[in-house]
Amino acid sequence: MNLNTTLDRQLVQSCRTWPDKAAVIFEDQVWSYAALERRIEQVGAALAGIDSPHVGLLGQNHPSYVAGFFGALRAGRSLVPMNPLQAPAELARLAEHSEQRALMHTHKTAPLAAAVADILSQASHSLQLVNLEELPATSAAVAEPHTRPDDLAMILYTSGTTGDPKGVMLTHANFLANERQYADGYGFTPNDHFYLVLPMFHIFAVTTELLSGFFTGATLLVHESFNPKVLLKQFTEYPSGVFIAVPPMYGLLARYAPEGMPGMHKLRVCVSGGGPMPPEIQRAFESRVGCHVCEGYGLTEAAPVLTSNVPGDNKKGTVGRGFPGTELSVRDEEGRPVPAGREGELWARGPNIMKGYFKNPQATAAALTPDGWLRTGDLARIDEAGYVSIVGRKKDVIVCAGENIYPREIEDVLVEHPAVLEAAVVGVPDALKTEVPKAFVVPASEETRLDFHELAGWCKERLGRYKIPVHWESIAQLPKTATGKVQKVLLRRRELERLKDEA
């Protein structure tokens, strides 16, 4: 594959190499690669008259989302994928920060898109809505954009509803490098069938499925939602299956797998990412379904995959080795490399590493060194053979069913409530979702009686549903250091001890 190109040109190359082959299967719809190219041209034509260098995309998994994704790039625009699980106010803030003047959406997300546009209009920010399922037919080809490999392809927000937004800037070259590393590592071919159940707005799905699948001429079976029974049936129907998912999905598949599944499935590759794979879930899936799971690791700033186990080189208990072309190094607090087997912060450098955070030079300087190393914020060790084990996180983040939740965002919303003096949110273990948020709340006064149902509703109006705390606890005071910093490690330890006692 030519790496000196752009994502849209590479997709068009696939469309013209395999025009009659099925590119997308969604329920009873089948789009050939030629049909996909026509839809992309429609999107490009719809965007041609809109002055918006950065275009938002808000939708659920659907063929029209695929057309919008590549159509915006084909029109020479940078794409800003938006999470439909977020609240309108959150999305409006990100749309404003990313300087969107156009927002593409599907039928299902039309009301949400309209709500975002309405909020922005009150701040004199116009946002033109483009319904991807109501585009006029056109036979005119979109003019070839003057996009270069090093131009910005996407801005992906890892946080930003409060404080300084962190929109990760990734170029066409970043994505092409990581897609090729990933596809070569797994040996994807045009015979493969990808089960696309991860949300397309998430970077994990972008590189590992949308790009890797289409660029190798494979067929993508798009699922709007995760239904284990439907998937298990399809696993027995489509040859050379590729399943890429987060740990909770593997747990549910193991639970619903019928007897005899190991002898019936046609899976070739199973990959897990987005959070640590619990050994008991991996064992259950491999036993009940019959396909070995390869665990990997990455982050949005790396486009996103940094390491992965692959078929034939799968060391359990690790997230595999780094891909060729990307350097990995474990560093101490002073930024000095540590010996093999020692713990420290994982640093990475390579062609897949982001340009920086959009309009946030301070965060960029904190994450990237002058010589191009990315400080991941994750604690790891690398053994003599190069296998990486992730042992913890330096940064305060909860990974819930593959979604990153930043406690600061929830805490800032909670302390705005008149009944709340202080709040601290930590991740607590969950059998299905790996971690879920728990809020420790200090009442505004001794007389205040906290209503957690009311607080949950307060959060729901201001945050995405997946960020609302699952567990709540009223606490007289938060544990703090001598300098006043909340000691979340003590809150987490307390939760682990409580769970141990309950077990």
C-alpha positions as CSV (number, residue, x, y, z in Angstrom):
1,M,0.0,0.0,0.0
2,N,1.2,3.5,-0.8
3,L,1.8,5.4,2.4
4,N,2.4,8.7,0.5
5,T,-1.3,9.3,0.0
6,T,-4.4,10.3,2.0
7,L,-7.2,8.3,3.6
8,D,-9.8,9.2,1.0
9,R,-7.6,8.4,-1.9
10,Q,-6.7,5.1,-0.4
11,L,-10.4,4.3,0.0
12,V,-11.1,5.3,-3.6
13,Q,-8.3,3.0,-4.7
14,S,-10.0,0.1,-2.9
15,C,-13.4,1.0,-4.5
16,R,-11.8,0.8,-7.9
17,T,-9.8,-2.4,-7.2
18,W,-12.9,-4.3,-5.9
19,P,-15.9,-2.5,-7.4
20,D,-18.3,-5.4,-7.3
21,K,-17.3,-6.8,-4.0
22,A,-19.5,-6.3,-0.9
23,A,-18.0,-3.4,1.2
24,V,-20.7,-3.0,3.8
25,I,-23.5,-5.4,5.0
26,F,-26.0,-3.8,7.3
27,E,-29.2,-5.8,8.1
28,D,-30.8,-6.3,4.6
29,Q,-28.6,-3.7,2.9
30,V,-25.5,-4.6,0.9
31,W,-23.2,-1.8,-0.5
32,S,-20.6,-2.8,-3.0
33,Y,-17.3,-0.9,-3.1
34,A,-18.6,0.9,-6.2
35,A,-21.8,1.9,-4.4
36,L,-19.8,3.1,-1.5
37,E,-17.7,5.4,-3.8
38,R,-21.0,6.9,-5.2
39,R,-22.3,7.6,-1.7
40,I,-18.9,9.2,-0.8
41,E,-19.2,11.5,-3.8
42,Q,-22.7,12.5,-2.7
43,V,-21.4,13.6,0.7
44,G,-18.6,15.5,-0.9
45,A,-21.0,17.3,-3.2
46,A,-23.2,18.2,-0.2
47,L,-20.3,19.7,1.6
48,A,-18.8,21.5,-1.3
49,G,-20.8,24.7,-0.8
50,I,-20.3,24.9,3.0
51,D,-17.4,26.9,4.4
52,S,-16.3,24.5,7.2
53,P,-12.7,23.2,7.2
54,H,-13.6,21.0,10.2
55,V,-16.8,19.0,9.9
56,G,-18.6,17.2,12.7
57,L,-20.0,13.7,12.3
58,L,-22.7,12.6,14.7
59,G,-24.3,9.2,14.2
60,Q,-24.8,5.6,15.2
61,N,-23.2,2.6,13.3
62,H,-24.9,2.8,9.9
63,P,-23.7,2.7,6.3
64,S,-24.5,6.4,5.9
65,Y,-22.0,7.0,8.7
66,V,-19.3,5.3,6.6
67,A,-20.2,7.5,3.6
68,G,-20.1,10.6,5.8
69,F,-16.7,9.6,7.3
70,F,-14.9,9.3,4.0
71,G,-17.1,11.9,2.1
72,A,-15.9,14.7,4.4
73,L,-12.2,13.6,3.8
74,R,-12.9,13.4,0.1
75,A,-14.1,17.0,0.2
76,G,-10.8,18.0,1.7
77,R,-12.2,18.6,5.2
78,S,-11.0,17.5,8.6
79,L,-13.4,15.2,10.4
80,V,-14.6,15.6,14.0
81,P,-16.3,12.4,15.2
82,M,-18.9,13.2,17.9
83,N,-20.2,10.8,20.5
84,P,-24.1,10.5,20.4
85,L,-24.1,9.4,24.0
86,Q,-23.0,12.8,25.2
87,A,-25.4,15.6,26.2
88,P,-26.2,18.4,23.8
89,A,-24.4,21.0,25.9
90,E,-21.2,18.8,25.8
91,L,-21.4,18.4,22.0
92,A,-22.1,22.1,21.5
93,R,-19.0,23.0,23.5
94,L,-16.8,20.6,21.4
95,A,-18.4,21.8,18.1
96,E,-17.6,25.4,19.0
97,H,-14.1,24.6,20.1
98,S,-13.3,22.6,16.9
99,E,-14.7,25.5,14.8
100,Q,-17.4,23.4,13.1
101,R,-19.8,25.1,10.7
102,A,-21.3,21.9,9.5
103,L,-22.5,18.8,11.3
104,M,-23.4,15.6,9.5
105,H,-25.9,13.3,11.2
106,T,-28.2,10.3,10.6
107,H,-32.0,10.1,10.9
108,K,-31.6,8.7,14.4
109,T,-29.3,11.5,15.6
110,A,-31.2,14.3,13.9
111,P,-33.0,15.6,17.1
112,L,-29.6,15.6,19.0
113,A,-27.9,17.5,16.1
114,A,-30.8,20.0,16.1
115,A,-30.4,20.5,19.9
116,V,-26.7,21.2,19.4
117,A,-27.3,23.7,16.6
118,D,-29.9,25.4,18.8
119,I,-27.5,25.8,21.7
120,L,-24.8,27.3,19.4
121,S,-27.3,29.6,17.7
122,Q,-27.9,31.3,21.1
123,A,-24.2,32.1,21.1
124,S,-24.3,33.4,17.5
125,H,-22.5,30.4,16.2
126,S,-24.2,29.0,13.0
127,L,-24.0,25.3,12.4
128,Q,-25.4,23.8,9.2
129,L,-26.9,20.4,9.5
130,V,-26.4,17.7,6.8
131,N,-28.6,14.6,7.0
132,L,-26.6,11.8,5.5
133,E,-29.7,9.8,4.8
134,E,-31.4,12.6,2.8
135,L,-28.7,13.6,0.3
136,P,-29.7,14.5,-3.2
137,A,-28.5,12.2,-6.0
138,T,-25.6,13.6,-8.0
139,S,-23.6,12.3,-10.9
140,A,-21.0,15.0,-10.6
141,A,-17.6,13.9,-9.3
142,V,-16.1,15.8,-6.4
143,A,-13.0,17.9,-7.4
144,E,-9.8,16.2,-6.2
145,P,-8.8,17.8,-2.9
146,H,-5.3,19.2,-2.5
147,T,-4.9,17.3,0.7
148,R,-1.4,16.1,1.6
149,P,-0.4,13.1,3.9
150,D,0.7,15.5,6.6
151,D,-2.5,17.5,6.6
152,L,-5.0,17.1,9.5
153,A,-7.4,14.3,9.0
154,M,-9.3,14.2,12.3
155,I,-9.7,15.9,15.6
156,L,-10.8,13.4,18.3
157,Y,-11.7,14.7,21.7
158,T,-10.6,12.6,24.7
159,S,-12.1,15.1,27.1
160,G,-13.2,18.7,27.1
161,T,-16.7,19.3,28.6
162,T,-14.9,21.2,31.4
163,G,-11.6,22.9,31.6
164,D,-9.3,23.0,28.5
165,P,-10.6,20.6,25.7
166,K,-8.2,18.0,24.5
167,G,-8.8,17.4,20.8
168,V,-6.2,15.0,19.5
169,M,-5.0,16.1,16.0
170,L,-4.1,13.2,13.8
171,T,-2.9,13.4,10.2
172,H,-3.6,11.2,7.2
173,A,0.0,10.0,7.6
174,N,-0.6,9.1,11.3
175,F,-3.6,6.9,10.4
176,L,-2.0,5.3,7.3
177,A,1.1,4.3,9.3
178,N,-0.9,2.8,12.1
179,E,-3.4,1.0,9.8
180,R,-0.6,-0.6,7.9
181,Q,1.2,-1.7,11.1
182,Y,-2.0,-3.2,12.3
183,A,-3.2,-4.8,9.1
184,D,0.3,-6.3,8.4
185,G,0.5,-7.6,12.0
186,Y,-2.8,-9.5,11.6
187,G,-2.4,-10.4,8.0
188,F,-5.8,-9.0,6.8
189,T,-7.0,-10.0,3.3
190,P,-9.9,-9.3,1.0
191,N,-11.4,-12.6,2.2
192,D,-11.9,-11.4,5.7
193,H,-15.3,-10.4,7.2
194,F,-15.1,-7.8,9.9
195,Y,-17.8,-7.7,12.6
196,L,-18.1,-3.9,13.3
197,V,-19.7,-3.6,16.7
198,L,-17.5,-1.0,18.2
199,P,-19.0,2.5,17.9
200,M,-17.6,4.1,14.7
201,F,-17.0,7.5,16.4
202,H,-14.4,5.7,18.6
203,I,-10.8,5.7,17.3
204,F,-10.5,2.0,18.1
205,A,-13.0,1.2,15.4
206,V,-11.6,3.8,13.0
207,T,-8.2,2.3,12.5
208,T,-8.7,-1.3,13.3
209,E,-11.9,-1.8,11.3
210,L,-12.9,1.0,9.0
211,L,-9.4,1.7,7.7
212,S,-7.9,-1.8,8.0
213,G,-11.0,-3.5,6.6
214,F,-11.7,-1.3,3.6
215,F,-8.0,-0.7,2.7
216,T,-7.5,-4.5,2.4
217,G,-10.7,-5.0,0.4
218,A,-12.5,-6.9,3.2
219,T,-16.3,-6.8,3.9
220,L,-17.6,-5.0,7.0
221,L,-20.7,-6.4,8.7
222,V,-22.0,-3.2,10.5
223,H,-24.0,-3.7,13.7
224,E,-25.9,-0.7,15.0
225,S,-25.9,-2.2,18.5
226,F,-24.2,-5.1,20.3
227,N,-26.4,-8.2,20.2
228,P,-24.5,-11.3,21.4
229,K,-27.1,-13.8,20.0
230,V,-27.0,-12.3,16.5
231,L,-23.2,-12.2,16.5
232,L,-22.8,-15.8,17.6
233,K,-25.1,-16.9,14.8
234,Q,-23.1,-14.8,12.3
235,F,-19.8,-16.3,13.6
236,T,-21.0,-19.6,12.1
237,E,-22.0,-18.1,8.7
238,Y,-19.3,-15.8,7.4
239,P,-15.9,-17.3,6.6
240,S,-12.6,-15.7,7.8
241,G,-14.2,-13.7,10.6
242,V,-12.4,-10.8,12.3
243,F,-13.9,-9.7,15.6
244,I,-12.4,-6.7,17.4
245,A,-14.1,-5.7,20.7
246,V,-13.8,-4.5,24.3
247,P,-13.6,-7.0,27.2
248,P,-17.3,-6.7,28.4
249,M,-18.5,-7.8,24.9
250,Y,-16.4,-11.0,25.2
251,G,-17.9,-11.7,28.6
252,L,-21.5,-11.5,27.2
253,L,-20.6,-13.7,24.2
254,A,-19.1,-16.3,26.5
255,R,-22.3,-16.2,28.5
256,Y,-24.6,-16.7,25.5
257,A,-22.5,-19.1,23.5
258,P,-24.3,-22.4,22.7
259,E,-22.9,-25.8,23.3
260,G,-20.7,-26.9,20.5
261,M,-19.7,-23.4,19.4
262,P,-16.0,-24.2,19.2
263,G,-16.7,-26.6,16.3
264,M,-19.1,-24.3,14.5
265,H,-17.5,-20.8,14.3
266,K,-15.6,-19.5,11.4
267,L,-13.6,-16.8,13.2
268,R,-10.0,-16.3,12.2
269,V,-9.0,-13.5,14.5
270,C,-10.3,-12.1,17.8
271,V,-8.8,-8.9,19.3
272,S,-9.4,-7.2,22.6
273,G,-8.6,-3.6,23.5
274,G,-9.9,-0.5,25.1
275,G,-9.1,-1.7,28.6
276,P,-7.5,-4.7,30.4
277,M,-8.9,-8.1,29.6
278,P,-9.9,-9.9,32.8
279,P,-8.3,-13.4,32.7
280,E,-11.6,-15.1,33.7
281,I,-13.4,-13.5,30.7
282,Q,-10.7,-14.5,28.3
283,R,-10.7,-18.1,29.5
284,A,-14.5,-18.3,29.4
285,F,-14.7,-16.9,25.8
286,E,-11.9,-19.1,24.5
287,S,-13.5,-22.2,26.1
288,R,-17.1,-21.5,25.1
289,V,-16.6,-19.9,21.7
290,G,-13.3,-21.5,20.7
291,C,-11.2,-18.7,19.3
292,H,-8.1,-17.3,21.0
293,V,-8.1,-13.7,21.9
294,C,-5.2,-11.4,21.2
295,E,-5.0,-8.4,23.6
296,G,-3.5,-5.1,22.5
297,Y,-3.0,-1.6,23.9
298,G,-3.2,1.9,22.6
299,L,-4.5,5.4,23.1
300,T,-6.1,8.1,20.9
301,E,-2.8,10.1,20.7
302,A,-1.1,7.1,18.9
303,A,-3.8,6.7,16.3
304,P,-4.4,4.4,18.4
305,V,-2.6,1.1,18.5
306,L,0.9,0.9,20.1
307,T,1.2,-2.8,20.9
308,S,-0.6,-6.0,20.2
309,N,-0.4,-9.8,20.5
310,V,-1.0,-11.3,17.1
311,P,-1.8,-14.9,16.0
312,G,1.3,-17.0,16.4
313,D,2.9,-14.5,18.9
314,N,0.4,-14.2,21.7
315,K,1.8,-14.0,25.2
316,K,-1.1,-14.2,27.8
317,G,-1.0,-11.6,30.5
318,T,0.7,-9.0,28.2
319,V,-0.5,-6.6,25.6
320,G,2.0,-7.9,23.1
321,R,5.0,-6.2,21.5
322,G,5.3,-2.9,19.7
323,F,4.8,-2.6,16.0
324,P,7.7,-2.2,13.6
325,G,8.4,1.5,13.1
326,T,7.3,2.7,16.5
327,E,9.7,3.0,19.4
328,L,8.7,2.2,23.0
329,S,10.5,3.1,26.2
330,V,9.8,2.9,29.9
331,R,10.9,6.0,31.8
332,D,11.3,7.0,35.4
333,E,10.0,10.2,37.0
334,E,13.0,12.1,35.6
335,G,12.4,10.8,32.1
336,R,15.3,8.4,32.1
337,P,15.0,4.9,30.6
338,V,14.7,2.1,33.1
339,P,16.0,-1.5,32.7
340,A,13.9,-4.3,31.2
341,G,11.3,-5.6,33.7
342,R,11.2,-2.4,35.7
343,E,8.0,-0.3,36.0
344,G,7.7,3.2,34.8
345,E,5.8,5.5,32.4
346,L,5.5,4.2,28.9
347,W,6.7,6.5,26.2
348,A,6.3,6.1,22.5
349,R,7.6,7.6,19.3
350,G,6.8,6.9,15.7
351,P,4.9,7.9,12.5
352,N,1.5,7.3,14.2
353,I,2.0,9.8,17.1
354,M,-0.3,12.9,17.1
355,K,0.6,16.4,16.0
356,G,-0.7,17.7,19.3
357,Y,-4.0,18.9,20.9
358,F,-6.1,21.4,19.0
359,K,-5.7,24.9,20.3
360,N,-4.1,23.6,23.5
361,P,-0.4,24.2,23.4
362,Q,0.0,23.7,27.2
363,A,-1.4,20.2,27.1
364,T,0.6,19.4,23.9
365,A,3.8,20.4,25.7
366,A,3.0,18.3,28.6
367,A,2.3,15.2,26.4
368,L,5.0,15.5,23.7
369,T,8.7,16.0,24.3
370,P,10.7,18.2,21.9
371,D,12.3,15.1,20.3
372,G,8.9,13.6,19.5
373,W,8.2,11.2,22.4
374,L,4.6,10.8,23.6
375,R,4.2,10.4,27.4
376,T,1.3,8.0,27.5
377,G,0.5,8.5,31.2
378,D,0.3,4.7,31.6
379,L,2.6,2.7,33.8
380,A,4.1,-0.3,32.2
381,R,7.1,-2.7,32.1
382,I,8.8,-4.3,29.1
383,D,10.5,-7.6,29.4
384,E,13.7,-8.8,27.7
385,A,11.7,-10.1,24.7
386,G,9.9,-6.8,24.2
387,Y,6.4,-7.9,25.6
388,V,4.6,-5.0,27.3
389,S,2.5,-5.3,30.5
390,I,0.3,-2.4,31.5
391,V,0.3,-2.1,35.3
392,G,-1.5,1.1,36.1
393,R,-2.2,4.7,35.1
394,K,-0.5,7.9,36.1
395,K,-3.4,10.0,34.8
396,D,-6.8,10.1,36.5
397,V,-9.1,8.2,34.1
398,I,-11.7,5.5,34.4
399,V,-12.0,3.0,31.5
400,C,-15.6,1.9,31.5
401,A,-16.6,-0.6,28.7
402,G,-13.8,0.8,26.5
403,E,-14.9,4.5,27.1
404,N,-12.5,6.9,28.8
405,I,-14.2,8.8,31.6
406,Y,-12.3,11.7,33.2
407,P,-13.4,12.1,36.9
408,R,-12.7,15.8,36.9
409,E,-15.5,16.4,34.4
410,I,-18.0,14.6,36.7
411,E,-16.6,16.3,39.9
412,D,-16.9,19.8,38.3
413,V,-20.6,19.2,37.5
414,L,-21.4,17.8,40.9
415,V,-19.9,20.7,42.8
416,E,-22.1,23.1,40.9
417,H,-25.1,21.6,42.7
418,P,-26.1,23.6,45.7
419,A,-26.3,20.5,48.0
420,V,-22.7,19.6,47.2
421,L,-19.6,21.0,48.9
422,E,-17.0,18.6,47.5
423,A,-16.9,15.5,45.3
424,A,-14.4,12.9,44.3
425,V,-15.0,10.3,41.6
426,V,-13.0,7.1,41.3
427,G,-13.3,3.9,39.2
428,V,-14.5,0.8,41.0
429,P,-14.3,-2.8,39.7
430,D,-17.2,-4.1,37.7
431,A,-17.6,-7.6,36.3
432,L,-19.2,-6.5,33.1
433,K,-17.7,-3.1,32.3
434,T,-14.2,-3.5,34.0
435,E,-14.7,-0.2,35.9
436,V,-17.6,2.1,36.7
437,P,-17.6,5.5,38.3
438,K,-18.4,6.0,42.0
439,A,-18.9,9.4,43.5
440,F,-18.0,10.3,47.0
441,V,-19.9,13.4,47.9
442,V,-19.5,15.9,50.8
443,P,-22.8,17.6,51.6
444,A,-22.9,21.4,51.6
445,S,-23.7,21.5,55.3
446,E,-24.4,19.1,58.3
447,E,-28.1,19.6,57.8
448,T,-28.0,18.8,54.0
449,R,-29.5,15.4,53.1
450,L,-28.2,14.3,49.7
451,D,-30.6,12.9,47.2
452,F,-28.5,10.7,44.9
453,H,-31.4,10.3,42.4
454,E,-31.6,14.1,42.1
455,L,-27.8,14.3,41.7
456,A,-27.9,11.6,39.0
457,G,-30.5,13.7,37.1
458,W,-28.3,16.8,37.5
459,C,-25.4,14.9,35.9
460,K,-27.7,13.5,33.1
461,E,-28.6,17.0,32.0
462,R,-24.9,18.0,31.7
463,L,-23.0,14.8,30.9
464,G,-23.1,11.8,28.7
465,R,-25.1,8.9,30.1
466,Y,-22.0,6.7,30.4
467,K,-20.4,9.3,32.7
468,I,-23.1,9.3,35.4
469,P,-21.9,7.6,38.6
470,V,-23.2,4.1,39.1
471,H,-22.4,4.1,42.8
472,W,-22.8,7.0,45.3
473,E,-21.7,7.6,48.9
474,S,-22.1,10.5,51.2
475,I,-18.9,11.2,53.1
476,A,-18.2,13.8,55.9
477,Q,-14.8,14.8,54.4
478,L,-12.5,13.6,51.7
479,P,-9.1,12.2,52.6
480,K,-6.5,14.8,51.6
481,T,-2.7,15.3,51.7
482,A,-1.1,18.1,53.8
483,T,-1.3,20.3,50.7
484,G,-5.0,19.7,50.3
485,K,-4.9,17.2,47.4
486,V,-7.6,14.5,47.5
487,Q,-6.1,11.1,48.1
488,K,-8.0,9.1,45.6
489,V,-5.8,6.1,46.2
490,L,-7.3,5.8,49.7
491,L,-10.8,5.9,48.3
492,R,-10.0,3.2,45.8
493,R,-8.3,1.0,48.4
494,R,-11.3,1.4,50.6
495,E,-13.6,0.2,47.8
496,L,-11.4,-2.8,47.1
497,E,-11.4,-3.8,50.8
498,R,-15.2,-3.4,50.9
499,L,-15.6,-5.6,47.8
500,K,-13.2,-8.2,49.3
501,D,-15.3,-8.3,52.5
502,E,-18.5,-8.7,50.6
503,A,-17.0,-11.6,48.6
